[in-house]
Amino acid sequence: MARVHLGLTDEEFYALTPRQFHLLIDQHRARVEHQELLAGTVASAVANWSMKSPKEPLCAADFMPARREREKEKPRRVNRRRVATKVRAFLAAQIHA
């Protein structure tokens, strides 16, 4: 990542703190997303105004693979009642043990 995407030399990479490195990665992701937004804007305009346009208009986000990947990574919803039940059962077992 440091060499290929960020273009850092070994010296530059080892001089960074982990926080600085992650900030550079965040900036790289923002740059990629911006480039995809620009391309997605053009692609959605072409698709929406073509001779065989879709029934539902497309937006730029429909053409942004990085955004779709990030949406897949969203954490699952936690069932709080199930967690609370398991915690209570665990604590009750610890008290009686």
TIRO-2110 file (N, C-alpha, C; in Angstrom, 1 decimal):
// TIRO-2110
0.8, -1.2, 0.0, N, 1, A
0.0, 0.0, 0.0, CA, 1, A
0.9, 1.2, 0.0, C, 1, A
1.9, 1.3, 0.9, N, 2, A
2.7, 2.5, 1.0, CA, 2, A
3.5, 2.7, -0.3, C, 2, A
4.0, 1.7, -0.9, N, 3, A
4.8, 1.9, -2.1, CA, 3, A
4.0, 2.1, -3.3, C, 3, A
3.0, 1.2, -3.5, N, 4, A
2.3, 1.2, -4.8, CA, 4, A
1.3, 2.3, -4.8, C, 4, A
0.4, 2.5, -3.8, N, 5, A
-0.7, 3.4, -3.9, CA, 5, A
-0.3, 4.8, -3.4, C, 5, A
0.6, 4.9, -2.4, N, 6, A
1.0, 6.2, -1.8, CA, 6, A
2.3, 6.7, -2.4, C, 6, A
3.1, 5.8, -3.0, N, 7, A
4.3, 6.2, -3.6, CA, 7, A
5.4, 6.6, -2.6, C, 7, A
5.4, 6.0, -1.5, N, 8, A
6.4, 6.3, -0.4, CA, 8, A
7.6, 5.4, -0.6, C, 8, A
8.8, 6.0, -0.3, N, 9, A
10.0, 5.2, -0.2, CA, 9, A
10.1, 4.5, 1.1, C, 9, A
11.0, 3.6, 1.3, N, 10, A
11.2, 3.0, 2.5, CA, 10, A
11.4, 3.9, 3.7, C, 10, A
12.3, 4.9, 3.4, N, 11, A
12.6, 5.9, 4.4, CA, 11, A
11.4, 6.7, 4.8, C, 11, A
10.6, 7.1, 3.8, N, 12, A
9.4, 7.9, 4.1, CA, 12, A
8.4, 7.1, 4.9, C, 12, A
8.3, 5.8, 4.6, N, 13, A
7.3, 5.0, 5.3, CA, 13, A
7.8, 4.8, 6.7, C, 13, A
9.0, 4.4, 6.9, N, 14, A
9.5, 4.2, 8.3, CA, 14, A
9.5, 5.4, 9.2, C, 14, A
9.5, 6.6, 8.5, N, 15, A
9.5, 7.9, 9.3, CA, 15, A
8.1, 8.2, 9.8, C, 15, A
7.1, 7.6, 9.3, N, 16, A
5.7, 7.9, 9.6, CA, 16, A
5.3, 7.2, 10.9, C, 16, A
4.5, 7.8, 11.7, N, 17, A
3.8, 7.1, 12.8, CA, 17, A
2.6, 6.3, 12.2, C, 17, A
2.1, 5.4, 13.0, N, 18, A
0.9, 4.6, 12.5, CA, 18, A
-0.2, 5.6, 12.2, C, 18, A
-0.4, 6.6, 13.0, N, 19, A
-1.5, 7.5, 12.8, CA, 19, A
-1.3, 8.3, 11.5, C, 19, A
-0.1, 8.8, 11.2, N, 20, A
0.2, 9.5, 10.0, CA, 20, A
-0.1, 8.6, 8.8, C, 20, A
0.3, 7.3, 8.9, N, 21, A
0.1, 6.4, 7.8, CA, 21, A
-1.3, 6.1, 7.5, C, 21, A
-2.1, 6.0, 8.6, N, 22, A
-3.6, 5.8, 8.4, CA, 22, A
-4.3, 7.0, 7.8, C, 22, A
-3.8, 8.2, 8.2, N, 23, A
-4.3, 9.4, 7.6, CA, 23, A
-4.0, 9.5, 6.1, C, 23, A
-2.8, 9.1, 5.7, N, 24, A
-2.5, 9.0, 4.3, CA, 24, A
-3.4, 8.0, 3.5, C, 24, A
-3.6, 6.9, 4.2, N, 25, A
-4.5, 5.9, 3.6, CA, 25, A
-5.9, 6.5, 3.4, C, 25, A
-6.4, 7.2, 4.4, N, 26, A
-7.7, 7.8, 4.3, CA, 26, A
-7.8, 8.9, 3.2, C, 26, A
-6.7, 9.6, 3.1, N, 27, A
-6.6, 10.6, 2.0, CA, 27, A
-6.6, 9.9, 0.6, C, 27, A
-5.9, 8.8, 0.5, N, 28, A
-5.9, 8.0, -0.7, CA, 28, A
-7.3, 7.5, -1.1, C, 28, A
-8.0, 7.0, -0.1, N, 29, A
-9.4, 6.5, -0.3, CA, 29, A
-10.3, 7.6, -0.7, C, 29, A
-10.2, 8.8, -0.1, N, 30, A
-11.0, 9.9, -0.5, CA, 30, A
-10.7, 10.4, -1.9, C, 30, A
-9.4, 10.3, -2.3, N, 31, A
-9.1, 10.7, -3.7, CA, 31, A
-9.7, 9.7, -4.7, C, 31, A
-9.6, 8.4, -4.3, N, 32, A
-10.2, 7.3, -5.2, CA, 32, A
-11.7, 7.5, -5.3, C, 32, A
-12.3, 7.8, -4.2, N, 33, A
-13.8, 8.0, -4.2, CA, 33, A
-14.2, 9.2, -5.0, C, 33, A
-13.4, 10.3, -5.0, N, 34, A
-13.6, 11.5, -5.7, CA, 34, A
-13.5, 11.2, -7.2, C, 34, A
-12.5, 10.4, -7.6, N, 35, A
-12.3, 10.1, -9.0, CA, 35, A
-13.5, 9.2, -9.5, C, 35, A
-13.9, 8.3, -8.6, N, 36, A
-15.1, 7.5, -9.0, CA, 36, A
-16.3, 8.3, -9.1, C, 36, A
-16.5, 9.3, -8.3, N, 37, A
-17.6, 10.2, -8.3, CA, 37, A
-17.6, 11.0, -9.7, C, 37, A
-16.5, 11.4, -10.1, N, 38, A
-16.4, 12.2, -11.4, CA, 38, A
-16.8, 11.2, -12.5, C, 38, A
-16.2, 10.0, -12.5, N, 39, A
-16.5, 9.1, -13.6, CA, 39, A
-18.0, 8.6, -13.5, C, 39, A
-18.5, 8.4, -12.3, N, 40, A
-19.9, 8.0, -12.1, CA, 40, A
-20.9, 9.1, -12.5, C, 40, A
-20.5, 10.3, -12.4, N, 41, A
-21.4, 11.4, -12.8, CA, 41, A
-21.5, 11.4, -14.3, C, 41, A
-20.4, 11.2, -15.0, N, 42, A
-20.5, 11.1, -16.5, CA, 42, A
-21.2, 9.8, -16.9, C, 42, A
-20.9, 8.7, -16.3, N, 43, A
-21.5, 7.4, -16.6, CA, 43, A
-23.1, 7.5, -16.4, C, 43, A
-23.5, 8.1, -15.3, N, 44, A
-24.9, 8.1, -15.0, CA, 44, A
-25.6, 9.1, -16.0, C, 44, A
-25.0, 10.2, -16.4, N, 45, A
-25.6, 11.1, -17.4, CA, 45, A
-25.7, 10.4, -18.7, C, 45, A
-24.7, 9.7, -19.1, N, 46, A
-24.8, 8.9, -20.4, CA, 46, A
-25.9, 7.9, -20.3, C, 46, A
-25.9, 7.1, -19.2, N, 47, A
-26.9, 6.1, -19.1, CA, 47, A
-28.3, 6.7, -19.1, C, 47, A
-28.5, 7.8, -18.3, N, 48, A
-29.9, 8.3, -18.2, CA, 48, A
-30.3, 9.0, -19.4, C, 48, A
-29.4, 9.6, -20.3, N, 49, A
-29.8, 10.3, -21.4, CA, 49, A
-29.6, 9.5, -22.7, C, 49, A
-29.3, 8.2, -22.6, N, 50, A
-29.1, 7.4, -23.8, CA, 50, A
-30.4, 7.1, -24.5, C, 50, A
-30.4, 6.5, -25.6, N, 51, A
-31.6, 6.1, -26.4, CA, 51, A
-32.4, 5.1, -25.6, C, 51, A
-31.7, 4.2, -24.9, N, 52, A
-32.5, 3.2, -24.1, CA, 52, A
-32.2, 3.5, -22.6, C, 52, A
-32.7, 4.6, -22.1, N, 53, A
-32.5, 5.0, -20.7, CA, 53, A
-33.2, 4.0, -19.8, C, 53, A
-32.7, 3.9, -18.5, N, 54, A
-33.4, 3.0, -17.6, CA, 54, A
-34.7, 3.6, -17.1, C, 54, A
-35.6, 2.7, -16.6, N, 55, A
-36.9, 3.2, -16.1, CA, 55, A
-36.7, 4.1, -14.8, C, 55, A
-35.8, 3.6, -14.0, N, 56, A
-35.4, 4.4, -12.8, CA, 56, A
-34.1, 5.1, -13.1, C, 56, A
-34.0, 6.4, -12.9, N, 57, A
-32.8, 7.1, -13.2, CA, 57, A
-31.6, 6.6, -12.3, C, 57, A
-30.5, 6.5, -12.9, N, 58, A
-29.3, 6.1, -12.2, CA, 58, A
-28.6, 7.3, -11.6, C, 58, A
-27.8, 7.1, -10.5, N, 59, A
-27.1, 8.2, -9.9, CA, 59, A
-25.6, 7.8, -10.0, C, 59, A
-24.7, 8.8, -9.7, N, 60, A
-23.3, 8.5, -9.7, CA, 60, A
-22.9, 7.4, -8.8, C, 60, A
-23.5, 7.2, -7.6, N, 61, A
-23.1, 6.2, -6.7, CA, 61, A
-23.3, 4.8, -7.3, C, 61, A
-24.2, 4.7, -8.3, N, 62, A
-24.4, 3.4, -8.9, CA, 62, A
-23.2, 2.9, -9.7, C, 62, A
-22.3, 3.8, -9.9, N, 63, A
-21.1, 3.5, -10.7, CA, 63, A
-19.8, 3.6, -9.9, C, 63, A
-19.9, 3.6, -8.6, N, 64, A
-18.8, 3.8, -7.7, CA, 64, A
-18.5, 2.5, -6.9, C, 64, A
-17.6, 1.6, -7.4, N, 65, A
-17.3, 0.4, -6.7, CA, 65, A
-16.7, 0.5, -5.3, C, 65, A
-16.0, 1.6, -5.0, N, 66, A
-15.4, 1.7, -3.7, CA, 66, A
-16.5, 1.9, -2.7, C, 66, A
-17.6, 2.7, -3.0, N, 67, A
-18.7, 2.9, -2.1, CA, 67, A
-19.4, 1.6, -1.9, C, 67, A
-19.6, 0.8, -2.9, N, 68, A
-20.3, -0.5, -2.7, CA, 68, A
-19.5, -1.4, -1.8, C, 68, A
-18.2, -1.4, -2.0, N, 69, A
-17.4, -2.2, -1.1, CA, 69, A
-17.5, -1.8, 0.4, C, 69, A
-17.5, -0.4, 0.6, N, 70, A
-17.6, 0.1, 1.9, CA, 70, A
-19.0, -0.2, 2.5, C, 70, A
-20.0, -0.2, 1.7, N, 71, A
-21.4, -0.6, 2.2, CA, 71, A
-21.5, -2.0, 2.6, C, 71, A
-20.7, -2.9, 2.0, N, 72, A
-20.7, -4.3, 2.3, CA, 72, A
-20.1, -4.5, 3.7, C, 72, A
-19.2, -3.6, 4.1, N, 73, A
-18.4, -3.8, 5.3, CA, 73, A
-19.2, -3.3, 6.5, C, 73, A
-20.4, -2.7, 6.3, N, 74, A
-21.1, -2.2, 7.5, CA, 74, A
-21.4, -3.3, 8.5, C, 74, A
-21.2, -3.0, 9.8, N, 75, A
-21.4, -4.0, 10.8, CA, 75, A
-22.9, -4.4, 10.9, C, 75, A
-23.1, -5.7, 11.3, N, 76, A
-24.4, -6.2, 11.4, CA, 76, A
-25.1, -5.5, 12.6, C, 76, A
-26.4, -5.5, 12.6, N, 77, A
-27.1, -4.9, 13.7, CA, 77, A
-27.1, -5.9, 14.8, C, 77, A
-26.9, -5.4, 16.0, N, 78, A
-26.8, -6.3, 17.2, CA, 78, A
-28.2, -6.4, 17.8, C, 78, A
-28.6, -7.6, 18.1, N, 79, A
-29.9, -7.8, 18.8, CA, 79, A
-29.6, -7.6, 20.3, C, 79, A
-30.0, -6.4, 20.8, N, 80, A
-29.7, -6.1, 22.2, CA, 80, A
-30.3, -7.0, 23.2, C, 80, A
-31.5, -7.4, 22.9, N, 81, A
-32.2, -8.3, 23.8, CA, 81, A
-31.5, -9.6, 23.9, C, 81, A
-31.1, -10.2, 22.8, N, 82, A
-30.4, -11.4, 22.8, CA, 82, A
-29.0, -11.3, 23.6, C, 82, A
-28.3, -10.2, 23.4, N, 83, A
-27.1, -10.0, 24.1, CA, 83, A
-27.3, -9.8, 25.6, C, 83, A
-28.4, -9.1, 25.9, N, 84, A
-28.7, -8.9, 27.4, CA, 84, A
-29.0, -10.2, 28.0, C, 84, A
-29.8, -11.1, 27.3, N, 85, A
-30.2, -12.4, 27.9, CA, 85, A
-28.9, -13.2, 28.1, C, 85, A
-28.0, -13.2, 27.2, N, 86, A
-26.8, -14.0, 27.3, CA, 86, A
-25.9, -13.5, 28.4, C, 86, A
-25.8, -12.2, 28.6, N, 87, A
-25.0, -11.6, 29.7, CA, 87, A
-25.6, -11.9, 31.0, C, 87, A
-27.0, -11.8, 31.1, N, 88, A
-27.6, -12.1, 32.4, CA, 88, A
-27.4, -13.6, 32.7, C, 88, A
-27.5, -14.5, 31.7, N, 89, A
-27.3, -15.9, 32.0, CA, 89, A
-25.8, -16.2, 32.4, C, 89, A
-24.9, -15.5, 31.8, N, 90, A
-23.5, -15.7, 32.2, CA, 90, A
-23.3, -15.2, 33.6, C, 90, A
-23.8, -14.0, 33.9, N, 91, A
-23.6, -13.5, 35.3, CA, 91, A
-24.3, -14.3, 36.3, C, 91, A
-25.4, -14.8, 36.0, N, 92, A
-26.1, -15.7, 37.0, CA, 92, A
-25.3, -17.0, 37.2, C, 92, A
-24.7, -17.5, 36.1, N, 93, A
-23.9, -18.7, 36.3, CA, 93, A
-22.7, -18.4, 37.1, C, 93, A
-22.1, -17.2, 37.0, N, 94, A
-20.9, -16.9, 37.8, CA, 94, A
-21.3, -16.7, 39.3, C, 94, A
-22.5, -16.2, 39.6, N, 95, A
-22.9, -15.9, 40.9, CA, 95, A
-23.1, -17.3, 41.6, C, 95, A
-23.7, -18.2, 40.9, N, 96, A
-24.1, -19.5, 41.5, CA, 96, A
-22.9, -20.5, 41.5, C, 96, A
-21.9, -20.2, 40.8, N, 97, A
-20.7, -21.1, 40.8, CA, 97, A
-19.8, -21.0, 42.0, C, 97, A
END
